[in-house]
Amino acid sequence: MPIEACQSLRTSSIENISSCSAVITIPTSQLVEEYDSNRIAADQKYLGKRLAVEGTIEHIGKDMLNSIYINFDGKGFRKAQCFFADEHSSQIAPLYKGQRIKVEGICDGLMMHVLIITCKLRQNEHNHEETI
């Protein structure tokens, strides 16, 4: 799948995410800092793109629509928030607050928190990564 197509995967399935060739690797703390500093620049850099993020779990839960999410710890109010399909609940269940994990998904921009959607836990490293 061409890199340009990765930008249109905001509502695509996890299988489509896996077929994108470019992955941007960034710590959750840096991602949030960039959005806090300049949302326009951060959107141009990350919105709709496949990210591999790493951070420490602050909270695991479900939102009002019953979607599974993980919030990563951060310095202030704003967090990186990763959303998972129900099919990943058995992988999320054993995780715990304070655990450091890697997650891959599509950046969906800023709405209170920096949202990363169609996420999956990262099991192995990809060959085509761009580290920030």
N, C-alpha and C positions, 0 to 999 in steps of 0.2 A: 504494500500500500504506500503511495507517495506520501512524503512528509506533509505536504499541503493538506492532504485528506485528514491528517490527525487533528487539524484545527476544527473539523466539523463533527467530531466524535462526541460532543458534549452529551448526547442522549443515546449513544450507541451501546451495544452490548460489550461485555468484557472480552469476548472473542475478538471483536474489532480492535480493542485497545491493544491486545497482544500482537496484532498484525502490523501495527504502526512501527516504523523503523527507528524513529528518534525518541529518545527518552531523556528528559532533563532531570538530573539528580540534584536535589537541594535539601538542606536541613529545613524542618518545619519552622524553626525560629527565624531563619533568613527569609523564607517566603513571606512570613507575617510581617517582618520588618520592612521588606520591600513594598508590600501593600500599604503599610502605615505611612511610609515615606512619600510614595507617589503612586496612587491607584492607577492613573492613566498609563504610566510607564510599566507598571507591573502587569496590567491587563495585556498590553502589547507584547510583553515578553512571555506570559504564561497562559493567558486565557485560551481555553480549548486545546491546550497542548498536554501531552502525556508527561506526567511527573512521577518520579520515584522520590518519595520523601521519607525521612527518618526522624524520629523524635521519641519523646517519652510520653506515655499515656497518662492523661490527667483524668479522663472520664470515659466510660463506655455506657451507651444507653440507646434509647429509641426516641425519636422525635414525635410530634403530634400526629404524624401520618404513619407512625409505627415503623419508620425506616431506621435501620441499625446504623449507628455512627460511633466514631471514636474522636474525642477531642485530645489534641496534644497540648502539653504544658507550654506556657509562654510567660513573657514578662508582664503583660498587662491583661486587659479584658479580652482583646482579640486573640483568637486561637486559629490553628489550622484544624478543620473539621472534615473528616473523611467518612463518606457514606458507602455502605456495603449492601448488596442484594441479600435477601433472606437466605439464599442458598449458601451463604458464607457464615451463617450463625454458628455452626459447629466449630469453625476455625476461630471465631471471635470469643466464644464462650470461655475458653480457658485463659484468656488474656487477663491482665490485672493492672490496676493503677500503679504507676512507677516503672512499668516494664518498657524497655526500649525496643521499638519495632520499625520495620520498613514496610511501606505501603506504596502501591502503584495505582494511579488513577488519572482522571482528566480534571484539570483545573477549571472550575466553574465560576471563578471570580470572587468578589467580595460581597457578602450580604450578612452583615454583623461579624461573621467569621470568614476566613478564607476557605472556600468550599472546594473539596476534591470529591468527585463523584465516580460512580462505577468502579469502586476500589476493590482491590484484592491484596491480601498479604503477600509480601514479596518473599519467595523461596530461594531464588537464585539470581545471580547477576546476569544482565543482558549484555550482548556484545556491542550494541550501538548506543552508547550513552554519552551525553554531554554534561559534564559536571560543572556546576556554577560555583 
